[in-house]
């Protein structure tokens, strides 16, 4: 039964690819049914393994046998894996159902549904892998699937650019991932999870020589793995591809940002906790990068006008919170936030897609307004998702985000206090841009013509059902799962990841002064008041202040994403191209290799031919 988790999405992809033309719209039922059955199997196995908490390894077939290296194609099953399978397949099922209506007029619906199944298949390979090499197959597979889905409308130049950009950024990060895998094999001579995690404490003090320097082997491995995870999870420095990925259809955005590609990096860090716990310096680096990413994503979405890009920047910010929790060695809190975030972020994207679908594919929030009267169900769902994103009490986002901030507050290191400050500041900005989107889209006066406003209407049944389900789960998941995923003394994860008992301070959050526990809630209120003052109370003054040089510079800085794209394009890329042309190309390729290579051979041949006594027999054309 465990192997069906992989076979069913693959059958959906292959069947749709070869027989999609003959199925017609039946391809929707065919692919959605296979993903739904996969979810049912995963949920059943999770219920069976819930109390037993066993780790099961199912070897499907041998894969690579070379000297002492033996790699099997195997499935690694524990509560962490099965929980991730349930999250991925549940969101994917709802996205499949949603896409059947959203993409009904697209002539390439069959190809789109097949790509969604392929995306799910590779993500399931990643989470069920029993070794690093099999995990890397899924890792590269989700990158390939994201390229195909972002570039689905391949006749649009912006979609082409966005897909290439996502591929290139992930290729750079995957180079570090490969270095990590090479280092793992050099140190452990195997790729098997269980063997590596078992003997990791024994090689803690070993070093690897790089040139003239000796570095800790585990520090290098963890650093390479984290740099690889930064690309998939769009951390600061590798984040540039994430907002541009919105050029794909909205169901693609929901699947990428909620439960598949961007969560792969977080899952990798959680799975490799046995290695990261042996490298405290890398963990501090992870926490700092995560907190910076949370602040960057929040500020960048503050004045963005594209509704999908605002939600994309919020994804970047929430991924920063997850990395922050991993850096603080609170892997249970990181995974808990991953689960709840998957549901309310999918809700936000699908609700945004319903808005775009009803608004004739318009994505600029400045052209919206008063949609509350015409899209009541979509407004309710978007409001629930936004309140989860802010962290309003007793919703799912509140349980997870506040848990991460409280764990950072109880830390005794300067890094944890620094991360806590940035985290709270991110809460303020997150609340501000979430309130801004709600005001401009649903509460403000219409900013378009009467025909546009009056023609706006709710979508059909296939779009409403996923929204209702996700709204219900977003409200209740945090309350029902908090004791299981993050409760004191919970054994749900078992040996899925490592808890360092010397740094385990979950019980400390019970003794925090209630005043300090209210700080995140006060931050939410401050952000809401800020947006209300700007866009409701003092709207005219806000537009007047936009004309000042000081405010215009800040506005441009945030709207241009801290000029990170310009830095990459004009500084890094240009410098590398100039260097590559000046030295490797001019001096090595056209210089050294030509002198001792083709040019030398040609000159030597000509000299031999010219020195021959009977030159005319070669013909005059040979020399020209």
C-alpha positions in Angstrom: 0.0 0.0 0.0 2.9 2.4 0.8 4.2 2.1 -2.8 0.8 3.3 -4.1 1.6 6.7 -2.8 4.1 7.1 -5.6 2.4 4.9 -8.3 -1.0 6.6 -8.3 0.2 10.2 -9.2 2.5 8.7 -11.8 -0.3 6.7 -13.3 -2.4 10.0 -13.4 0.4 11.7 -15.2 1.2 9.0 -17.7 -2.4 8.2 -18.4 -3.2 11.8 -19.0 -0.2 12.3 -21.2 -0.8 9.3 -23.5 -4.6 9.3 -23.4 -5.5 12.8 -22.6 -6.7 13.7 -26.1 -9.2 10.8 -26.0 -10.4 11.6 -22.5 -11.3 15.2 -23.2 -12.5 16.8 -19.9 -12.5 13.4 -18.4 -8.8 14.1 -17.7 -9.9 16.3 -14.8 -11.6 13.4 -13.1 -8.9 11.0 -13.9 -6.0 13.0 -12.4 -8.0 14.4 -9.5 -9.2 10.9 -8.5 -5.7 9.4 -8.4 -4.4 12.3 -6.2 -7.5 12.0 -3.9 -6.9 8.2 -3.5 -3.3 8.9 -2.7 -4.4 11.3 0.1 -6.8 8.7 1.5 -4.0 6.1 1.6 -1.6 8.5 3.2 -4.2 9.5 5.8 -5.0 5.9 6.6 -1.4 5.0 7.1 -0.9 8.1 9.3 -3.8 7.0 11.5 -2.4 3.4 11.7 1.1 4.7 12.6 -0.1 7.5 14.8 0.1 5.6 18.1 2.7 3.0 17.1 5.1 5.7 15.9 7.3 3.2 13.9 9.8 3.8 11.2 9.2 1.6 8.2 11.6 1.2 5.2 10.2 -0.4 2.0 12.9 -1.3 -0.5 11.3 -1.3 -4.0 14.4 -2.3 -6.1 18.2 -1.9 -6.2 19.2 1.2 -8.0 23.0 1.8 -8.0 25.5 -0.8 -7.1 29.1 0.3 -7.6 31.9 -1.1 -5.6 31.1 -0.4 -1.9 28.3 2.0 -2.8 24.8 0.5 -2.8 21.8 2.7 -3.3 18.3 1.3 -3.2 15.0 2.8 -4.5 13.2 2.8 -1.1 10.4 4.5 0.8 11.1 5.8 4.3 7.9 6.0 6.3 7.4 7.7 9.6 5.0 10.1 11.1 6.9 13.1 9.6 6.8 11.6 6.1 3.1 10.6 6.3 2.1 14.0 7.7 3.9 15.7 4.8 2.2 13.2 2.3 -1.2 14.2 3.7 -0.5 17.9 3.4 0.9 17.6 -0.2 -1.9 15.4 -1.5 -4.7 17.2 0.2 -3.7 20.6 -1.2 -3.0 19.1 -4.6 -6.4 17.4 -4.7 -8.1 20.8 -4.0 -5.9 22.5 -6.6 -6.8 19.9 -9.2 -10.5 20.4 -8.5 -10.1 24.2 -8.5 -8.1 24.1 -11.8 -10.9 22.1 -13.5 -13.0 25.3 -13.5 -10.3 27.9 -13.5 -8.7 26.5 -16.7 -11.8 25.2 -18.4 -11.5 27.5 -21.4 -7.8 26.8 -21.9 -7.2 24.6 -25.0 -4.3 22.9 -23.2 -6.2 21.8 -20.1 -5.0 18.2 -20.5 -1.4 19.2 -20.4 -1.9 21.4 -17.4 -3.6 18.7 -15.3 -0.8 16.3 -16.3 1.9 18.8 -15.1 0.1 19.2 -11.8 0.2 15.4 -11.3 3.8 15.3 -12.2 4.6 18.0 -9.7 2.8 16.1 -7.0 4.6 12.9 -7.9 8.1 14.4 -7.7 7.3 16.1 -4.3 6.1 12.7 -3.0 9.4 11.2 -4.1 11.2 13.9 -2.2 9.4 13.4 1.1 9.3 9.6 1.0 13.0 9.1 0.0 15.1 6.9 2.2 18.4 8.3 1.0 19.9 11.6 -0.1 20.3 10.4 -3.8 16.6 9.5 -4.1 15.7 12.8 -2.4 17.8 14.7 -5.0 15.7 13.1 -7.8 12.6 14.5 -6.3 14.5 17.8 -5.6 15.3 18.2 -9.2 11.9 16.9 -10.3 10.0 19.7 -8.5 12.4 22.2 -10.1 11.6 20.8 -13.6 7.9 20.7 -12.9 7.9 24.3 -11.6 9.6 25.4 -14.9 7.0 23.6 -17.0 4.1 25.1 -15.0 5.4 28.6 -14.7 6.1 28.6 -18.4 2.7 26.9 -19.2 1.6 29.9 -21.2 4.8 29.8 -23.2 3.7 32.4 -25.8 4.0 35.1 -23.1 7.5 36.5 -22.9 7.2 37.3 -19.2 6.3 33.7 -18.4 9.4 32.6 -20.4 11.6 35.0 -18.4 10.1 34.0 -15.0 10.5 30.2 -15.7 14.1 30.7 -16.8 14.8 32.9 -13.8 13.4 30.3 -11.4 15.4 27.6 -13.1 18.7 29.5 -13.0 18.4 30.5 -9.3 17.6 27.0 -8.3 20.5 25.7 -10.4 22.9 27.9 -8.5 21.5 26.6 -5.2 21.5 23.0 -6.4 25.3 23.3 -7.1 25.7 23.8 -3.3 23.3 20.8 -2.7 25.5 18.7 -4.9 28.6 19.8 -2.9 26.8 18.7 0.2 26.0 15.3 -1.3 29.6 14.8 -2.4 30.8 15.8 1.1 28.3 13.3 2.6 29.7 10.5 0.5 33.3 11.5 1.2 32.7 11.4 4.9 30.1 8.6 5.3 30.6 6.6 2.1 26.8 6.1 1.9 23.7 8.1 1.2 21.3 6.2 3.5 19.5 8.4 6.1 19.5 5.9 8.9 23.2 5.0 8.6 24.3 8.7 8.3 22.2 9.9 11.3 23.4 7.0 13.5 27.1 7.6 13.0 27.0 11.4 12.8 28.0 12.0 16.5 31.1 9.8 15.8 32.5 12.0 13.1 31.7 15.3 14.8 35.3 16.3 15.2 36.5 15.2 11.7 37.7 17.9 9.3 37.9 18.3 5.5 40.8 20.0 3.9 40.0 22.7 1.4 43.2 24.1 -0.1 45.2 25.3 2.9 42.3 25.3 5.4 40.9 22.6 7.6 37.1 23.0 8.2 34.7 20.9 10.3 33.2 18.3 8.0 29.7 18.5 9.5 29.8 22.3 9.4 30.6 22.2 5.7 27.9 19.6 5.0 25.2 21.5 6.9 26.2 24.8 5.2 26.0 23.3 1.7 22.7 21.7 2.5 21.3 25.0 3.8 22.5 26.9 0.8 20.7 24.4 -1.4 17.6 24.8 0.7 17.8 28.5 0.4 17.1 28.3 -3.3 14.1 26.1 -3.1 12.6 27.9 -0.1 13.4 31.4 -1.5 15.5 32.8 1.4 17.1 36.2 1.2 19.6 36.2 -1.6 17.9 33.4 -3.5 14.4 34.9 -3.3 14.3 36.7 -6.7 12.5 34.0 -8.6 9.6 33.6 -6.2 7.5 36.7 -7.1 8.1 36.3 -10.8 6.7 32.8 -10.6 3.3 34.4 -10.4 3.3 34.6 -14.2 2.0 31.0 -14.2 -1.7 30.2 -13.7 -3.1 30.8 -10.2 -3.5 27.1 -9.4 0.2 26.7 -10.0 1.0 29.5 -7.6 -1.2 27.9 -4.9 0.6 24.5 -5.4 4.1 25.9 -5.5 3.7 28.3 -2.5 1.5 26.2 -0.3 2.7 22.6 -0.1 5.3 21.6 -2.7 8.4 23.4 -4.0 9.0 26.1 -1.4 8.5 23.7 1.5 11.1 21.3 0.2 13.9 23.3 1.8 12.2 23.4 5.2 11.5 19.7 5.0 15.2 19.0 4.2 16.4 20.9 7.3 13.9 19.1 9.5 14.8 15.7 8.1 18.5 16.4 8.5 18.2 17.7 12.1 20.5 15.0 13.3 23.3 16.7 11.3 22.4 20.3 12.0 22.4 19.7 15.7 26.1 18.9 15.5 26.7 22.3 13.9 25.6 25.2 16.2 27.3 27.9 14.1 25.4 26.9 11.0 22.1 26.9 13.0 22.8 30.5 14.1 23.3 31.4 10.5 20.1 29.7 9.6 18.2 31.6 12.2 19.6 35.0 11.2 18.9 34.4 7.5 15.4 33.3 8.3 14.6 36.4 10.4 16.0 38.7 7.6 13.9 36.9 5.0 10.8 37.3 7.2 11.4 41.1 7.4 12.3 41.4 3.8 9.3 39.6 2.5 7.0 41.6 4.7 8.4 45.0 3.7 8.6 44.1 0.0 4.9 43.3 -0.1 3.9 46.5 1.7 3.3 48.6 -1.4 3.1 46.0 -4.2 0.1 46.4 -6.4 -0.2 42.9 -7.9 -2.4 40.9 -5.6 -0.6 37.6 -6.4 2.8 39.1 -5.8 1.7 40.5 -2.5 0.7 36.9 -1.4 4.0 35.6 -2.9 6.0 38.0 -0.8 4.0 36.9 2.2 5.1 33.3 1.4 8.7 34.5 1.4 8.1 36.0 4.8 6.5 33.0 6.3 9.2 30.7 5.0 11.6 33.0 6.9 9.7 32.2 10.1 10.1 28.5 9.4 13.8 28.8 8.8 14.0 30.9 12.0 12.4 28.0 14.0 14.8 25.5 12.4 17.7 27.7 13.4 16.5 27.9 16.9 16.4 24.0 16.9 12.6 24.0 17.2 11.8 21.7 14.3 8.4 20.8 15.7 7.3 24.4 15.6 8.7 24.8 12.1 6.8 21.8 10.8 3.6 22.9 12.6 3.9 26.3 10.9 4.6 24.5 7.6 1.3 22.5 7.9 -0.9 25.4 8.9 0.7 27.8 6.4 0.0 25.3 3.6 -3.7 25.5 4.2 -4.2 29.2 4.7 -1.7 30.2 2.0 -3.5 27.9 -0.5 -6.8 29.5 0.7 -5.3 33.0 0.0 -4.1 32.1 -3.5 -7.2 30.3 -4.6 -9.4 33.2 -3.3 -7.1 35.6 -5.2 -7.6 33.4 -8.2 -11.4 33.7 -7.8 -11.1 37.4 -7.6 -8.9 37.6 -10.8 -11.3 35.1 -12.5 -14.3 37.3 -11.6 -12.5 40.6 -12.5 -11.6 39.6 -16.1 -8.0 38.6 -15.3 -7.2 42.0 -13.7 -4.6 41.7 -10.9 -3.9 45.3 -10.0 -5.5 46.0 -6.6 -5.8 49.7 -7.4 -8.5 48.8 -9.9 -10.6 46.8 -7.5 -13.0 48.0 -4.8 -16.3 47.2 -3.2 -16.0 43.5 -4.1 -17.5 42.6 -0.7 -21.0 43.2 -2.2 -20.4 41.1 -5.3 -18.1 38.3 -4.0 -19.3 37.6 -0.4 -18.0 34.0 -0.2 -14.6 35.0 -1.7 -14.5 37.9 0.7 -15.1 35.7 3.6 -12.5 33.2 2.6 -9.9 35.8 1.8 -10.6 37.5 5.1 -10.0 34.2 7.0 -6.8 33.6 5.1 -5.6 37.2 5.8 -6.4 36.9 9.5 -4.5 33.7 9.7 -1.6 35.4 8.0 -1.7 38.2 10.5 -1.9 35.8 13.5 -5.2 36.8 14.9 -5.9 34.8 18.1 -7.4 31.3 17.9 -6.9 30.9 14.2 -4.2 28.5 12.9 -1.6 31.2 12.1 -1.8 32.4 15.7 -0.9 29.1 17.2 2.2 28.6 15.1 3.6 32.1 14.6 3.2 33.1 18.3 4.8 29.8 19.2 7.9 30.6 17.1 8.2 34.1 18.5 7.8 32.9 22.1 10.5 30.3 21.6 12.8 33.0 20.2 12.0 35.2 23.2 13.0 32.5 25.7 16.3 31.9 23.9 19.4 33.0 25.9 21.7 33.8 22.9 22.0 37.3 21.3 21.0 35.7 18.0 17.7 34.5 19.3 16.9 38.0 20.7 17.9 39.6 17.4 15.6 37.2 15.6 12.8 37.9 18.0 13.0 41.6 17.3 12.9 41.1 13.5 10.1 38.6 13.9 7.9 41.0 15.8 8.7 43.8 13.4 7.7 41.5 10.5 4.3 40.9 12.3 3.6 44.6 12.2 4.4 44.9 8.4 2.5 41.7 7.6 -0.6 43.0 9.3 -0.2 46.3 7.5 -0.1 44.9 3.9 -2.8 42.3 4.7 -5.1 45.0 5.9 -4.2 47.2 2.9 -5.2 44.4 0.4 -8.5 43.8 2.2 -9.3 47.6 2.1 -8.4 48.2 -1.5 -10.1 45.0 -2.8 -13.2 44.6 -0.8 -14.0 47.8 1.3 -12.9 50.8 -0.7 -15.0 52.5 -3.4 -14.8 51.0 -6.9 -11.9 52.3 -9.0 -13.1 50.9 -12.3 -16.0 51.5 -14.7 -19.6 50.5 -13.9 -19.7 47.6 -16.4 -16.6 46.1 -14.8 -18.0 46.3 -11.3 -21.5 45.1 -12.1 -20.3 42.2 -14.2 -18.3 40.8 -11.3 -19.8 37.6 -9.9 -19.0 34.6 -7.8 -17.4 31.6 -9.4 -18.9 28.1 -9.9 -19.2 25.1 -7.7 -15.7 23.6 -8.4 -14.0 26.9 -7.2 -16.3 27.4 -4.2 -15.8 23.9 -2.7 -11.9 24.1 -2.3 -12.3 27.6 -0.8 -14.9 26.4 1.8 -12.8 23.3 2.8 -9.6 25.3 3.1 -11.4 28.0 5.1 -12.7 25.4 7.6 -9.3 23.7 7.9 -7.5 27.1 8.4 -9.8 28.0 11.3 -9.7 24.6 13.1 -6.3 23.1 12.3 -4.3 25.1 14.8 -6.6 24.3 17.7 -6.8 20.6 17.1 -3.1 20.0 16.1 -1.3 22.2 18.6 -1.1 19.5 21.3 0.0 16.8 18.8 2.6 18.8 16.9 4.0 21.1 19.6 2.5 20.0 22.9 4.9 19.5 25.8 5.8 15.8 26.0 4.2 14.9 22.7 5.8 11.8 21.1 4.1 12.2 17.8 7.4 12.7 15.9 9.2 10.0 17.7 12.7 9.7 16.1 11.8 11.7 13.0 14.1 14.5 14.1 16.5 15.2 16.9 15.8 17.1 20.1 18.8 18.5 21.9 17.7 18.1 25.5 20.2 20.8 26.6 18.5 23.4 24.5 14.9 22.2 24.8 13.1 25.2 26.3 9.5 24.6 25.2 8.4 24.5 28.9 9.9 28.0 29.4 7.2 29.7 27.3 4.7 28.8 30.0 6.5 31.1 32.5 6.7 34.2 30.2 5.0 37.2 31.7 1.6 37.6 30.0 2.5 41.2 29.1 5.3 39.9 26.8 2.9 37.3 25.3 0.7 40.2 24.2 3.5 41.8 22.2 2.7 40.0 18.9 -1.0 40.8 19.2 -0.2 44.5 19.8 2.1 44.4 16.8 -0.9 43.1 14.7 -3.1 45.9 15.9 -0.4 48.5 15.2 -0.1 47.2 11.6 -3.9 47.3 11.1 -4.1 50.8 12.5 -1.3 51.9 10.2 -3.1 50.7 7.1 -6.5 52.1 8.1 -4.9 55.5 8.7 -3.2 55.5 5.3 -6.0 54.1 3.2 -9.2 55.2 5.0 -8.8 58.1 7.3 -6.0 60.1 5.7 -6.1 59.0 2.1 -5.6 62.4 0.6 -2.7 63.2 2.9 -1.1 59.9 2.0 -1.2 60.7 -1.7 0.2 64.1 -0.9 3.1 62.7 1.1 3.9 60.4 -1.9 5.1 63.5 -3.7 7.9 64.3 -1.1 11.4 63.3 -2.0 11.9 61.4 1.3 8.8 59.3 1.0 9.2 58.7 -2.7 12.7 57.3 -2.1 11.4 54.9 0.5 8.4 54.0 -1.6 10.6 53.2 -4.6 13.1 51.3 -2.5 10.3 49.0 -1.2 8.5 48.8 -4.6 11.8 47.8 -6.3 12.3 45.0 -3.8 15.3 46.6 -2.1 16.9 46.8 -5.6 18.0 43.2 -5.3 17.1 42.5 -8.9 19.3 45.3 -10.1 22.1 44.1 -7.9 21.8 40.6 -9.4 21.5 41.8 -13.0 23.8 44.8 -13.1 26.5 43.9 -10.6 26.8 40.1 -10.2 25.7 38.9 -13.6 27.5 41.7 -15.6 30.7 41.2 -13.6 30.7 37.5 -14.2 30.1 37.9 -17.9 32.8 40.6 -18.2 35.3 38.3 -16.3 34.3 35.3 -18.4 34.9 37.1 -21.7 38.1 38.7 -20.6 39.9 35.8 -19.1 38.4 32.3 -19.8 37.3 33.2 -23.3 39.9 35.6 -24.6 43.0 34.3 -22.8 42.1 30.6 -22.3 39.8 29.6 -25.1 41.0 31.9 -27.9 44.5 32.2 -26.4 46.1 29.2 -24.9 43.8 26.5 -26.4 44.0 28.0 -29.8 47.8 28.4 -29.7 48.4 24.8 -28.7 45.3 23.4 -30.3 43.5 23.9 -33.6 45.6 27.0 -34.7 48.9 25.2 -34.1 47.7 22.1 -36.0 46.5 24.2 -38.9 49.8 26.2 -39.1 51.8 23.0 -38.9 49.8 21.4 -41.7 50.2 24.5 -43.9 53.9 24.5 -43.3 54.2 20.9 -44.3 52.1 21.5 -47.4 54.0 24.6 -48.5 57.4 22.8 -48.1 56.3 20.0 -50.4 58.2 20.0 -53.8 55.0 19.5 -55.8 52.7 22.2 -54.4 50.5 22.5 -57.4 48.9 19.1 -57.0 47.1 20.2 -53.9 45.2 22.9 -55.8 45.2 26.6 -55.1 41.9 26.6 -53.3 43.3 24.5 -50.5 45.4 27.4 -49.3 42.5 29.9 -49.3 
